[in-house]
Amino acid sequence: RQTCVQTGGGGGYRLYDVMLQAKCLFCTGELLLCEANTVYKYIQEDGSNRGTYGKLICTNFKIAFLDEDSSSDDNEPQFKNKIVGENDITLQCVDQIYGVYDEKKKLLTGQMRKYPEKLIIYCKDLRVFHFCLRYTKEEEVKRIVSGIVHHSQTPKLLKRLFLFSYASAAPNNTDGRNQTVMFDTLEDWRDELERTKGNVKYKAVVTNEGYRVSEKLPLYFVVPICVSEESILKFQGRGIPIWCWSCHNGAALLKMSAFPKEQDDSTSQMQKAFLDGIYKTISKPPYELLKMDDLSSSLPSLQDIQIAYTRFKQLFLIDNNADFWATDVKWFSLLESTNWLEIIRRFLKKAIEVAECLERQHTNVLLIEESATDLCCVISSLVQVMMDSYSRTKSGFQSLIQKEWVTGGHGFLDRCNHLHKNDKEEAPVFLLLLNCVWQLVQQYPPAFEFTETYLTVLSDSLYVPIFSTFFFNSQHQKDTNTTGESLKTQSGPFKFLTVWDWSVQFEPKAQALLSNPLYAEKPKPDKSQRKTTRFKHQRQLSLPLTQTKSSPKRGFFREETDHLIKNILGKRIGKFINSSDEPHNSFREFYDSWHSKPVDYHGLLLPCIDGPEIKVWAQRYLRWIPEAQLHGGGTIATAAKILDLMEEVQSLQVKMDEEHSQAISRDVQAVPMLRNCARLSSLFPFALLQRQSVKPALPTSTWKDLEDEDDLVKRDDEFVDLSGDMS
């Protein structure tokens, strides 16, 4: 099969019939760069050297191992991706590469004098691949090792990303059923203002058309009505309160990028006068009171987040069975020392604090950050997920990411380090958001239309350079490179795919695993009761509504205005923000009062943040570790039974339709037939059924006590198998 042609540069050549029997699917525009035969891939399962022979290749898209023994369907993964196979690693997904010399590991980064006998590839999705090169020809070893290191680790130009090769060669078959709002038109912003009832006090502006204000701002955004286009142009968007979302009571969430700290006196005075006028206008009727929060003072820095995650992910990059059991006995102390879960807790706590201001105090909240594209994105997104049930639907959550992250200017290219140009800019900010949202999903499953599998797949999509969603720093960068100079074979503007078209990656049965069968769909309002329930959602009615006394000196705008603006212009303002007229235990009172009432899955949701309530996202971080799986157990057993019942109900519905209308409905959405699975893992659908350790999931000390009990070790686990007997 001829799958691609060379499109200029890079040393690639035509792919013809490369290991078709290995079921390796090459993408349109993919170029084979180098290959090596007789490569042995270890199965790091029980410390043995078992594995399989095959061909290791490197293309401009991925590193792939073509298994000679993969002709059997028994090894097919439960959750198959049409773009990236089980033995495929996209170049952007490669984290670190090590060579083994005389049983010693050495990090491979550049030119090598001696080539390793083993190759270990650590992936950003936490897979670990071990390849033995002892039986491979020396020339092939040199080519494949040098090629993999060069194409995955060295700095590259943006236009050299596979994103552009694919876009120039592949047709843009976008799924027309995609309901995600992209927020790339003025109408999208106006519709969002109308949906949240924010159009009374805020307006969508076209001031940045042609990016004449700032290349970091989107073409269209929303500001308070009192902000003039002249001031937006004058200050290049800095110091401008930009609207994110409006609460049902009229209070709004806003964000702002701060002015540069190094300014001359005249510029500072001009900026001070501008801020003075803006905030005096916002804090007067009909606007609510305003509270500001400098996130750079109240939350961990990007560097702290990166350090914590780097330590955290090392706990899951397990080389073999022995390493797993060696760290098991000290697992909790190692986990605590990373500080990753504590960072998640702090971000959730901050989001609750913001929700309290909006919900109970009826106070506008303005989030401040240097560029307003990192920490602001996390907090504003979390607040909307917690307070707006629309953001807990699949299309609503995707629209939220488009609004706050993609068009909001989050630097995906730098934060994910896709070009390997600056490690200091790298930070897993978007992954932090997904971890926080996962905490809510696992605490309140019926409130979310999507599943944890959806979040896991979304985190994997960060490293798939076929979709443009997570591969640009700003809307300006994307627009510039879409209409700029293209490859020789490109006849027009690039047409990038969006990650929200899940049909590109998954078949319908696999996509069904992204939707929550237990989702408590929001009931349609009764017309006869609409007048009495339109002001407050049910959850808010259960909250203690403390009457706040309005005062000219209360809230953000008081006598300290000059002092505060001075701090905004040059210093952190955390100390000032903490000084509030609210009692010190206001947060705890709000938090405890909410948790003492029944949950309304379509109202306000507050995460549990005390102690062990913050958990490890097991499906994402443990899915490649066989020893961490519970075979026949876990929450997937319940989900599988529900999917089976849904399938049976749909089948009965079809039969009823046949009897009444003599027509078979062909639009019934397919659901996975899980009853044929002999044994489900707690990490389904990512874990393979044949991957299982002979050791139970017990602490190391307990396991050693039981090692001599042969009958216990050999005994099958006693989890109930809900898969049933199909005979």
Salt bridges, closest charged atoms under 4 A:
GLU35 OE1 - LYS55 NZ 3.63
GLU45 OE2 - ARG50 NH2 2.94
ASP46 OD2 - ARG50 NH2 3.35
ASP73 OD1 - LYS23 NZ 2.85
GLU76 OE2 - LYS23 NZ 3.99
GLU76 OE1 - LYS80 NZ 3.36
GLU86 OE2 - ARG691 NH2 3.11
ASP88 OD2 - LYS62 NZ 3.45
ASP95 OD2 - LYS313 NZ 2.61
GLU103 OE2 - ARG134 NH2 3.56
GLU117 OE2 - ARG134 NH2 3.52
ASP125 OD2 - ARG127 NE 2.97
GLU138 OE2 - LYS142 NZ 3.77
ASP175 OD1 - ARG177 NE 3.28
GLU192 OE2 - ARG195 NH2 3.09
GLU192 OE2 - LYS403 NZ 3.08
GLU215 OE2 - HIS476 NE2 3.66
ASP276 OD1 - LYS280 NZ 3.79
GLU288 OE2 - LYS201 NZ 2.78
ASP293 OD2 - LYS350 NZ 2.69
ASP319 OD2 - LYS105 NZ 3.42
ASP319 OD1 - HIS130 NE2 3.74
GLU342 OE2 - ARG345 NH2 3.04
GLU353 OE2 - LYS349 NZ 2.86
GLU353 OE1 - LYS350 NZ 3.23
GLU356 OE2 - ARG360 NH2 2.78
GLU359 OE1 - HIS248 NE2 3.37
GLU359 OE2 - HIS537 NE2 3.67
ASP374 OD1 - HIS410 ND1 3.26
ASP374 OD2 - ARG415 NH2 2.93
ASP388 OD2 - ARG195 NH2 2.77
GLU404 OE1 - LYS255 NZ 3.70
GLU425 OE1 - ARG415 NH1 2.99
ASP460 OD1 - ARG623 NH2 2.73
GLU507 OE2 - LYS82 NZ 3.96
GLU559 OE2 - LYS553 NZ 3.25
GLU560 OE1 - ARG558 NE 3.77
ASP562 OD1 - LYS272 NZ 3.23
ASP581 OD1 - ARG558 NH1 3.40
GLU582 OE2 - ARG554 NH2 3.21
GLU589 OE2 - ARG360 NH1 3.51
ASP592 OD1 - ARG588 NE 3.29
ASP610 OD2 - ARG588 NH2 2.87
ASP644 OD1 - ARG675 NE 3.67
GLU647 OE1 - ARG675 NH2 3.73
ASP717 OD1 - ARG679 NH1 3.71
